[in-house]
Amino acid sequence: MKLLQTILAIAAFVTLIQAQTISLKGSDTLGAKLIPQIAEKYKAEGHAATKFEIAAEGSSTAFPALANGTADIGMSSRKAKDEELTDCKAKGVALVEHSICFDMLCVVVNKNSPITNLTKAQVAKIFTGQVKDWSEIGGTPGPISIYTRNTSSGTYKDWQKLAMDGRDYPASSLKMAGNEQIAQEVAKNKGGIGYVGLAYAKTRGVKSIQIDGVAPVAENKKTYAYSRECYLYLPENAKADAKAFVDFVHSPAGQTLVESTGFIHAK
């Protein structure tokens, strides 16, 4: 009897620990900076026992993880595709979408570049490889080095849709693991150009440029060419602590962090 009580107590303890761990997988745009900061604030405001496991490896990784139960929350810098929702449903996981913020994909160049503005047409030509030298668009003569996200990133695909009319990147483009890596490489390369989330546009050594005369700032979220919404996805039967965390992201405290981290509030 005593042994049984001990086993039950251990099982209850293990269950408690598991219930206090929230696993999030998906977007680097959200998972590299914003979600970790909100998680720390959440813990500081009465949830000190909660542990977070955050794997920021690209939006496309969120949905398989939700489908197979290895993530409690999926992070995505784009809407879920129909096939992703279908795959989740096929495994008994119906998803609930939460829009948590707006982001802007900022075109960044080296801080010493004379370029301050590009048209959408010029951006498309650069990122599809049609324009290969800065002198073709009024810059200092020299080859253009294109830095992009890797293929598992939602941002990689968003940029194709928003800026490139769905066309392919040139073979010469250099694929980076995250926003931070793109900004760092552009900062080191006077001929570099890339796209990063708004939170990374002020990285030392780079500058964001206007698109058709519109700057990537919060007040232009509806007029800037490359604005987008970002999302968290929850299973309909999500555990209570995962739901509570998403509610916190929507709260005034969470949305204050959204803005202080360099994103734009959801409404």
Phi and psi in degrees as GROMACS dihedral restraints (atoms count N, CA, C in turn):
[ dihedral_restraints ]
;  ai    aj    ak    al  type     phi  dphi    fc
    3     4     5     6     1   -64.3    20    10
    4     5     6     7     1   -39.4    20    10
    6     7     8     9     1   -63.1    20    10
    7     8     9    10     1   -42.0    20    10
    9    10    11    12     1   -61.8    20    10
   10    11    12    13     1   -42.4    20    10
   12    13    14    15     1   -62.5    20    10
   13    14    15    16     1   -39.3    20    10
   15    16    17    18     1   -63.9    20    10
   16    17    18    19     1   -44.2    20    10
   18    19    20    21     1   -62.6    20    10
   19    20    21    22     1   -43.5    20    10
   21    22    23    24     1   -64.3    20    10
   22    23    24    25     1   -38.4    20    10
   24    25    26    27     1   -65.3    20    10
   25    26    27    28     1   -42.0    20    10
   27    28    29    30     1   -64.2    20    10
   28    29    30    31     1   -43.4    20    10
   30    31    32    33     1   -61.6    20    10
   31    32    33    34     1   -41.0    20    10
   33    34    35    36     1   -65.1    20    10
   34    35    36    37     1   -39.0    20    10
   36    37    38    39     1   -65.7    20    10
   37    38    39    40     1   -44.1    20    10
   39    40    41    42     1   -61.8    20    10
   40    41    42    43     1   -42.6    20    10
   42    43    44    45     1   -61.2    20    10
   43    44    45    46     1   -41.4    20    10
   45    46    47    48     1   -62.2    20    10
   46    47    48    49     1   -44.7    20    10
   48    49    50    51     1   -62.4    20    10
   49    50    51    52     1   -43.9    20    10
   51    52    53    54     1   -62.5    20    10
   52    53    54    55     1   -39.0    20    10
   54    55    56    57     1   -67.2    20    10
   55    56    57    58     1   -20.7    20    10
   57    58    59    60     1   -97.4    20    10
   58    59    60    61     1     7.3    20    10
   60    61    62    63     1  -108.2    20    10
   61    62    63    64     1   122.7    20    10
   63    64    65    66     1  -109.5    20    10
   64    65    66    67     1   121.9    20    10
   66    67    68    69     1  -100.9    20    10
   67    68    69    70     1   124.2    20    10
   69    70    71    72     1  -120.5    20    10
   70    71    72    73     1   133.7    20    10
   72    73    74    75     1  -134.9    20    10
   73    74    75    76     1   149.5    20    10
   75    76    77    78     1   134.7    20    10
   76    77    78    79     1  -130.4    20    10
   78    79    80    81     1   -54.9    20    10
   79    80    81    82     1   130.0    20    10
   81    82    83    84     1   -70.5    20    10
   82    83    84    85     1   -34.3    20    10
   84    85    86    87     1   -54.9    20    10
   85    86    87    88     1   -42.1    20    10
   87    88    89    90     1   -88.3    20    10
   88    89    90    91     1   -39.2    20    10
   90    91    92    93     1   -82.8    20    10
   91    92    93    94     1   -15.5    20    10
   93    94    95    96     1   -79.3    20    10
   94    95    96    97     1   -32.2    20    10
   96    97    98    99     1  -135.5    20    10
   97    98    99   100     1   -53.4    20    10
   99   100   101   102     1   -63.4    20    10
  100   101   102   103     1   -56.2    20    10
  102   103   104   105     1   -63.0    20    10
  103   104   105   106     1   -41.9    20    10
  105   106   107   108     1   -58.6    20    10
  106   107   108   109     1   -37.9    20    10
  108   109   110   111     1   -70.4    20    10
  109   110   111   112     1   -39.8    20    10
  111   112   113   114     1   -66.4    20    10
  112   113   114   115     1   -36.6    20    10
  114   115   116   117     1   -61.6    20    10
  115   116   117   118     1   -41.8    20    10
  117   118   119   120     1   -65.1    20    10
  118   119   120   121     1   -39.4    20    10
  120   121   122   123     1   -66.3    20    10
  121   122   123   124     1   -40.1    20    10
  123   124   125   126     1   -60.4    20    10
  124   125   126   127     1   -44.3    20    10
  126   127   128   129     1   -64.7    20    10
  127   128   129   130     1   -36.7    20    10
  129   130   131   132     1   -71.8    20    10
  130   131   132   133     1   -19.9    20    10
  132   133   134   135     1  -105.8    20    10
  133   134   135   136     1    51.9    20    10
  135   136   137   138     1    97.7    20    10
  136   137   138   139     1     9.5    20    10
  138   139   140   141     1  -129.8    20    10
  139   140   141   142     1    46.5    20    10
  141   142   143   144     1   -61.1    20    10
  142   143   144   145     1   -27.5    20    10
  144   145   146   147     1   -80.0    20    10
  145   146   147   148     1   -12.9    20    10
  147   148   149   150     1   -72.9    20    10
  148   149   150   151     1   133.7    20    10
  150   151   152   153     1  -110.7    20    10
  151   152   153   154     1   146.9    20    10
  153   154   155   156     1  -120.0    20    10
  154   155   156   157     1   134.8    20    10
  156   157   158   159     1  -115.2    20    10
  157   158   159   160     1   112.2    20    10
  159   160   161   162     1  -118.9    20    10
  160   161   162   163     1   115.1    20    10
  162   163   164   165     1  -113.6    20    10
  163   164   165   166     1   104.8    20    10
  165   166   167   168     1  -102.3    20    10
  166   167   168   169     1    85.7    20    10
  168   169   170   171     1  -122.8    20    10
  169   170   171   172     1    14.3    20    10
  171   172   173   174     1   116.7    20    10
  172   173   174   175     1   143.5    20    10
  174   175   176   177     1   -57.1    20    10
  175   176   177   178     1   -35.8    20    10
  177   178   179   180     1   -66.8    20    10
  178   179   180   181     1   -15.6    20    10
  180   181   182   183     1   -83.2    20    10
  181   182   183   184     1   -13.2    20    10
  183   184   185   186     1   -67.0    20    10
  184   185   186   187     1   -43.0    20    10
  186   187   188   189     1   -76.4    20    10
  187   188   189   190     1   -40.7    20    10
  189   190   191   192     1   -61.1    20    10
  190   191   192   193     1   -36.0    20    10
  192   193   194   195     1   -67.6    20    10
  193   194   195   196     1   -37.9    20    10
  195   196   197   198     1   -66.7    20    10
  196   197   198   199     1   -39.9    20    10
  198   199   200   201     1   -65.3    20    10
  199   200   201   202     1   -38.3    20    10
  201   202   203   204     1   -96.4    20    10
  202   203   204   205     1     4.3    20    10
  204   205   206   207     1    81.8    20    10
  205   206   207   208     1    11.6    20    10
  207   208   209   210     1   -89.6    20    10
  208   209   210   211     1    -3.0    20    10
  210   211   212   213     1  -130.8    20    10
  211   212   213   214     1   139.9    20    10
  213   214   215   216     1   -85.6    20    10
  214   215   216   217     1   -31.6    20    10
  216   217   218   219     1  -136.8    20    10
  217   218   219   220     1   136.0    20    10
  219   220   221   222     1  -102.9    20    10
  220   221   222   223     1   136.2    20    10
  222   223   224   225     1  -105.8    20    10
  223   224   225   226     1   131.1    20    10
  225   226   227   228     1  -145.3    20    10
  226   227   228   229     1   135.5    20    10
  228   229   230   231     1   -92.2    20    10
  229   230   231   232     1    15.1    20    10
  231   232   233   234     1  -150.4    20    10
  232   233   234   235     1   166.4    20    10
  234   235   236   237     1   -68.5    20    10
  235   236   237   238     1   147.7    20    10
  237   238   239   240     1   -63.1    20    10
  238   239   240   241     1   140.7    20    10
  240   241   242   243     1   -76.7    20    10
  241   242   243   244     1   156.1    20    10
  243   244   245   246     1   -56.3    20    10
  244   245   246   247     1   -42.0    20    10
  246   247   248   249     1   -67.7    20    10
  247   248   249   250     1   -29.8    20    10
  249   250   251   252     1   -70.1    20    10
  250   251   252   253     1   -41.9    20    10
  252   253   254   255     1   -64.1    20    10
  253   254   255   256     1   -39.5    20    10
  255   256   257   258     1   -65.8    20    10
  256   257   258   259     1   -43.0    20    10
  258   259   260   261     1   -61.7    20    10
  259   260   261   262     1   -40.5    20    10
  261   262   263   264     1   -65.3    20    10
  262   263   264   265     1   -44.4    20    10
  264   265   266   267     1   -61.8    20    10
  265   266   267   268     1   -37.0    20    10
  267   268   269   270     1   -62.0    20    10
  268   269   270   271     1   -23.6    20    10
  270   271   272   273     1  -102.8    20    10
  271   272   273   274     1    16.2    20    10
  273   274   275   276     1    80.2    20    10
  274   275   276   277     1    19.2    20    10
  276   277   278   279     1  -118.3    20    10
  277   278   279   280     1   104.6    20    10
  279   280   281   282     1   -91.7    20    10
  280   281   282   283     1   132.3    20    10
  282   283   284   285     1  -102.2    20    10
  283   284   285   286     1   146.7    20    10
  285   286   287   288     1  -112.8    20    10
  286   287   288   289     1   127.9    20    10
  288   289   290   291     1   -93.0    20    10
  289   290   291   292     1   135.5    20    10
  291   292   293   294     1  -126.7    20    10
  292   293   294   295     1   113.6    20    10
  294   295   296   297     1   -78.0    20    10
  295   296   297   298     1   121.0    20    10
  297   298   299   300     1  -112.7    20    10
  298   299   300   301     1   -18.1    20    10
  300   301   302   303     1  -171.6    20    10
  301   302   303   304     1   168.7    20    10
  303   304   305   306     1  -106.3    20    10
  304   305   306   307     1   148.5    20    10
  306   307   308   309     1  -129.9    20    10
  307   308   309   310     1   163.1    20    10
  309   310   311   312     1  -125.1    20    10
  310   311   312   313     1   136.4    20    10
  312   313   314   315     1   -87.8    20    10
  313   314   315   316     1   108.2    20    10
  315   316   317   318     1   -94.4    20    10
  316   317   318   319     1   133.6    20    10
  318   319   320   321     1   -81.8    20    10
  319   320   321   322     1   122.5    20    10
  321   322   323   324     1  -118.2    20    10
  322   323   324   325     1   142.7    20    10
  324   325   326   327     1  -128.2    20    10
  325   326   327   328     1   169.5    20    10
  327   328   329   330     1   -59.7    20    10
  328   329   330   331     1   143.0    20    10
  330   331   332   333     1   -60.0    20    10
  331   332   333   334     1   -23.3    20    10
  333   334   335   336     1   -90.0    20    10
  334   335   336   337     1     0.4    20    10
  336   337   338   339     1   -70.2    20    10
  337   338   339   340     1   141.3    20    10
  339   340   341   342     1   -77.5    20    10
  340   341   342   343     1    -9.2    20    10
  342   343   344   345     1   -72.3    20    10
  343   344   345   346     1   127.2    20    10
  345   346   347   348     1  -123.9    20    10
  346   347   348   349     1   -15.0    20    10
  348   349   350   351     1  -150.2    20    10
  349   350   351   352     1   140.1    20    10
  351   352   353   354     1  -133.8    20    10
  352   353   354   355     1   152.2    20    10
  354   355   356   357     1   -84.7    20    10
  355   356   357   358     1   162.1    20    10
  357   358   359   360     1   -59.9    20    10
  358   359   360   361     1   -37.3    20    10
  360   361   362   363     1   -63.9    20    10
  361   362   363   364     1   -40.6    20    10
  363   364   365   366     1   -65.7    20    10
  364   365   366   367     1   -42.0    20    10
  366   367   368   369     1   -60.0    20    10
  367   368   369   370     1   -44.8    20    10
  369   370   371   372     1   -60.7    20    10
  370   371   372   373     1   -42.1    20    10
  372   373   374   375     1   -67.8    20    10
  373   374   375   376     1   -36.5    20    10
  375   376   377   378     1   -64.9    20    10
  376   377   378   379     1   -51.0    20    10
  378   379   380   381     1   -79.1    20    10
  379   380   381   382     1    -9.0    20    10
  381   382   383   384     1  -102.0    20    10
  382   383   384   385     1     1.7    20    10
  384   385   386   387     1    85.5    20    10
  385   386   387   388     1     7.3    20    10
  387   388   389   390     1   -73.7    20    10
  388   389   390   391     1   -34.3    20    10
  390   391   392   393     1  -105.4    20    10
  391   392   393   394     1   122.4    20    10
  393   394   395   396     1  -115.0    20    10
  394   395   396   397     1   -14.4    20    10
  396   397   398   399     1  -129.5    20    10
  397   398   399   400     1   139.5    20    10
  399   400   401   402     1   -60.8    20    10
  400   401   402   403     1   -27.3    20    10
  402   403   404   405     1   -64.3    20    10
  403   404   405   406     1   -20.7    20    10
  405   406   407   408     1   -70.9    20    10
  406   407   408   409     1   -18.6    20    10
  408   409   410   411     1  -127.1    20    10
  409   410   411   412     1    27.1    20    10
  411   412   413   414     1    88.1    20    10
  412   413   414   415     1    10.9    20    10
  414   415   416   417     1   -95.1    20    10
  415   416   417   418     1  -178.4    20    10
  417   418   419   420     1   -69.5    20    10
  418   419   420   421     1   130.6    20    10
  420   421   422   423     1   -52.5    20    10
  421   422   423   424     1   136.4    20    10
  423   424   425   426     1   155.8    20    10
  424   425   426   427     1   153.4    20    10
  426   427   428   429     1   -66.8    20    10
  427   428   429   430     1   145.2    20    10
  429   430   431   432     1   -89.0    20    10
  430   431   432   433     1   128.1    20    10
  432   433   434   435     1  -104.4    20    10
  433   434   435   436     1   120.3    20    10
  435   436   437   438     1   -99.7    20    10
  436   437   438   439     1   125.5    20    10
  438   439   440   441     1  -112.7    20    10
  439   440   441   442     1   127.6    20    10
  441   442   443   444     1  -129.7    20    10
  442   443   444   445     1   170.8    20    10
  444   445   446   447     1   -76.2    20    10
  445   446   447   448     1   166.3    20    10
  447   448   449   450     1   -80.0    20    10
  448   449   450   451     1   170.3    20    10
  450   451   452   453     1   -70.3    20    10
  451   452   453   454     1   -17.3    20    10
  453   454   455   456     1   -82.5    20    10
  454   455   456   457     1    -7.2    20    10
  456   457   458   459     1   -81.5    20    10
  457   458   459   460     1   135.6    20    10
  459   460   461   462     1   -62.4    20    10
  460   461   462   463     1   -32.4    20    10
  462   463   464   465     1   -65.5    20    10
  463   464   465   466     1   -37.0    20    10
  465   466   467   468     1   -55.6    20    10
  466   467   468   469     1   -46.2    20    10
  468   469   470   471     1   -77.2    20    10
  469   470   471   472     1   -36.7    20    10
  471   472   473   474     1   -58.2    20    10
  472   473   474   475     1   -42.9    20    10
  474   475   476   477     1   -66.0    20    10
  475   476   477   478     1   -39.2    20    10
  477   478   479   480     1   -57.1    20    10
  478   479   480   481     1   -42.4    20    10
  480   481   482   483     1   -74.8    20    10
  481   482   483   484     1   -45.5    20    10
  483   484   485   486     1   -75.0    20    10
  484   485   486   487     1   -37.5    20    10
  486   487   488   489     1  -115.4    20    10
  487   488   489   490     1   -17.5    20    10
  489   490   491   492     1  -122.9    20    10
  490   491   492   493     1    10.9    20    10
  492   493   494   495     1    53.6    20    10
  493   494   495   496     1    32.3    20    10
  495   496   497   498     1    79.0    20    10
  496   497   498   499     1     1.9    20    10
  498   499   500   501     1   -76.0    20    10
  499   500   501   502     1   167.9    20    10
  501   502   503   504     1   -81.8    20    10
  502   503   504   505     1   153.1    20    10
  504   505   506   507     1   -72.8    20    10
  505   506   507   508     1   152.3    20    10
  507   508   509   510     1   -71.2    20    10
  508   509   510   511     1   154.2    20    10
  510   511   512   513     1   -60.6    20    10
  511   512   513   514     1   -24.5    20    10
  513   514   515   516     1   -78.4    20    10
  514   515   516   517     1   -10.6    20    10
  516   517   518   519     1   -65.1    20    10
  517   518   519   520     1   147.2    20    10
  519   520   521   522     1  -106.1    20    10
  520   521   522   523     1   120.0    20    10
  522   523   524   525     1   -92.0    20    10
  523   524   525   526     1   127.1    20    10
  525   526   527   528     1  -112.3    20    10
  526   527   528   529     1   156.9    20    10
  528   529   530   531     1   -73.9    20    10
  529   530   531   532     1   -26.7    20    10
  531   532   533   534     1  -161.3    20    10
  532   533   534   535     1   176.3    20    10
  534   535   536   537     1   -56.9    20    10
  535   536   537   538     1   -44.9    20    10
  537   538   539   540     1   -61.2    20    10
  538   539   540   541     1   -40.7    20    10
  540   541   542   543     1   -65.8    20    10
  541   542   543   544     1   -40.1    20    10
  543   544   545   546     1   -60.8    20    10
  544   545   546   547     1   -49.0    20    10
  546   547   548   549     1   -60.0    20    10
  547   548   549   550     1   -41.5    20    10
  549   550   551   552     1   -64.7    20    10
  550   551   552   553     1   -40.2    20    10
  552   553   554   555     1   -69.0    20    10
  553   554   555   556     1   -41.6    20    10
  555   556   557   558     1   -63.9    20    10
  556   557   558   559     1   -36.7    20    10
  558   559   560   561     1   -63.1    20    10
  559   560   561   562     1   -28.1    20    10
  561   562   563   564     1   -91.2    20    10
  562   563   564   565     1   -11.7    20    10
  564   565   566   567     1  -122.8    20    10
  565   566   567   568     1   111.4    20    10
  567   568   569   570     1   -64.4    20    10
  568   569   570   571     1   -18.0    20    10
  570   571   572   573     1  -101.3    20    10
  571   572   573   574     1    11.3    20    10
  573   574   575   576     1   -82.8    20    10
  574   575   576   577     1   152.4    20    10
  576   577   578   579     1  -148.9    20    10
  577   578   579   580     1   143.8    20    10
  579   580   581   582     1  -158.6    20    10
  580   581   582   583     1  -178.5    20    10
  582   583   584   585     1  -128.1    20    10
  583   584   585   586     1   137.9    20    10
  585   586   587   588     1  -140.2    20    10
  586   587   588   589     1   159.7    20    10
  588   589   590   591     1   -65.4    20    10
  589   590   591   592     1   157.4    20    10
  591   592   593   594     1   -54.0    20    10
  592   593   594   595     1   -34.7    20    10
  594   595   596   597     1   -65.2    20    10
  595   596   597   598     1   -16.0    20    10
  597   598   599   600     1  -111.4    20    10
  598   599   600   601     1     2.1    20    10
  600   601   602   603     1   -72.2    20    10
  601   602   603   604     1   -15.3    20    10
  603   604   605   606     1  -104.4    20    10
  604   605   606   607     1    19.5    20    10
  606   607   608   609     1   -57.9    20    10
  607   608   609   610     1   139.0    20    10
  609   610   611   612     1   -58.5    20    10
  610   611   612   613     1   132.4    20    10
  612   613   614   615     1    97.5    20    10
  613   614   615   616     1    -5.7    20    10
  615   616   617   618     1  -126.5    20    10
  616   617   618   619     1   166.4    20    10
  618   619   620   621     1  -141.3    20    10
  619   620   621   622     1   143.5    20    10
  621   622   623   624     1   -87.7    20    10
  622   623   624   625     1   149.8    20    10
  624   625   626   627     1  -117.4    20    10
  625   626   627   628     1   159.8    20    10
  627   628   629   630     1   -76.1    20    10
  628   629   630   631     1   151.2    20    10
  630   631   632   633     1  -116.8    20    10
  631   632   633   634     1   117.5    20    10
  633   634   635   636     1    51.8    20    10
  634   635   636   637     1    37.3    20    10
  636   637   638   639     1    82.1    20    10
  637   638   639   640     1     3.9    20    10
  639   640   641   642     1  -108.8    20    10
  640   641   642   643     1   124.1    20    10
  642   643   644   645     1   -83.8    20    10
  643   644   645   646     1   149.1    20    10
  645   646   647   648     1   -81.2    20    10
  646   647   648   649     1    78.4    20    10
  648   649   650   651     1  -129.6    20    10
  649   650   651   652     1   160.2    20    10
  651   652   653   654     1   -53.7    20    10
  652   653   654   655     1   -42.0    20    10
  654   655   656   657     1   -67.3    20    10
  655   656   657   658     1   -12.7    20    10
  657   658   659   660     1  -103.9    20    10
  658   659   660   661     1    21.4    20    10
  660   661   662   663     1   -61.8    20    10
  661   662   663   664     1   -23.3    20    10
  663   664   665   666     1   -98.6    20    10
  664   665   666   667     1    -7.9    20    10
  666   667   668   669     1  -116.2    20    10
  667   668   669   670     1   -20.7    20    10
  669   670   671   672     1   -68.1    20    10
  670   671   672   673     1   138.0    20    10
  672   673   674   675     1   -61.3    20    10
  673   674   675   676     1   -31.7    20    10
  675   676   677   678     1  -118.8    20    10
  676   677   678   679     1    44.4    20    10
  678   679   680   681     1   -81.8    20    10
  679   680   681   682     1   153.9    20    10
  681   682   683   684     1  -157.2    20    10
  682   683   684   685     1   157.2    20    10
  684   685   686   687     1   -93.3    20    10
  685   686   687   688     1   151.4    20    10
  687   688   689   690     1  -120.6    20    10
  688   689   690   691     1   152.1    20    10
  690   691   692   693     1  -136.4    20    10
  691   692   693   694     1   154.6    20    10
  693   694   695   696     1  -115.3    20    10
  694   695   696   697     1   141.1    20    10
  696   697   698   699     1  -118.3    20    10
  697   698   699   700     1   133.5    20    10
  699   700   701   702     1  -123.2    20    10
  700   701   702   703     1   142.7    20    10
  702   703   704   705     1   -64.4    20    10
  703   704   705   706     1   149.1    20    10
  705   706   707   708     1   -57.0    20    10
  706   707   708   709     1   -35.4    20    10
  708   709   710   711     1   -99.7    20    10
  709   710   711   712     1    34.5    20    10
  711   712   713   714     1   -58.1    20    10
  712   713   714   715     1   149.5    20    10
  714   715   716   717     1   -69.2    20    10
  715   716   717   718     1   157.5    20    10
  717   718   719   720     1   -60.0    20    10
  718   719   720   721     1   -39.0    20    10
  720   721   722   723     1   -71.8    20    10
  721   722   723   724     1   -30.4    20    10
  723   724   725   726     1   -67.6    20    10
  724   725   726   727     1   -42.3    20    10
  726   727   728   729     1   -62.1    20    10
  727   728   729   730     1   -41.9    20    10
  729   730   731   732     1   -63.0    20    10
  730   731   732   733     1   -38.3    20    10
  732   733   734   735     1   -66.6    20    10
  733   734   735   736     1   -43.1    20    10
  735   736   737   738     1   -63.9    20    10
  736   737   738   739     1   -38.4    20    10
  738   739   740   741     1   -60.1    20    10
  739   740   741   742     1   -38.3    20    10
  741   742   743   744     1   -66.5    20    10
  742   743   744   745     1   -37.9    20    10
  744   745   746   747     1   -59.8    20    10
  745   746   747   748     1   -36.8    20    10
  747   748   749   750     1   -77.3    20    10
  748   749   750   751     1   -17.0    20    10
  750   751   752   753     1   -70.2    20    10
  751   752   753   754     1   165.2    20    10
  753   754   755   756     1   -55.4    20    10
  754   755   756   757     1   -38.7    20    10
  756   757   758   759     1   -64.5    20    10
  757   758   759   760     1   -42.9    20    10
  759   760   761   762     1   -66.7    20    10
  760   761   762   763     1   -42.4    20    10
  762   763   764   765     1   -71.0    20    10
  763   764   765   766     1   -27.1    20    10
  765   766   767   768     1   -63.1    20    10
  766   767   768   769     1   -41.2    20    10
  768   769   770   771     1   -68.1    20    10
  769   770   771   772     1   -35.9    20    10
  771   772   773   774     1   -52.5    20    10
  772   773   774   775     1   -48.3    20    10
  774   775   776   777     1   -73.5    20    10
  775   776   777   778     1   -39.7    20    10
  777   778   779   780     1   -70.7    20    10
  778   779   780   781     1   -20.5    20    10
  780   781   782   783     1   -86.4    20    10
  781   782   783   784     1    -8.0    20    10
  783   784   785   786     1   107.7    20    10
  784   785   786   787     1     7.8    20    10
  786   787   788   789     1   -99.7    20    10
  787   788   789   790     1  -175.2    20    10
  789   790   791   792     1  -121.6    20    10
  790   791   792   793     1   135.4    20    10
  792   793   794   795     1   -57.0    20    10
  793   794   795   796     1   156.8    20    10
  795   796   797   798     1   -66.7    20    10
  796   797   798   799     1   -29.5    20    10
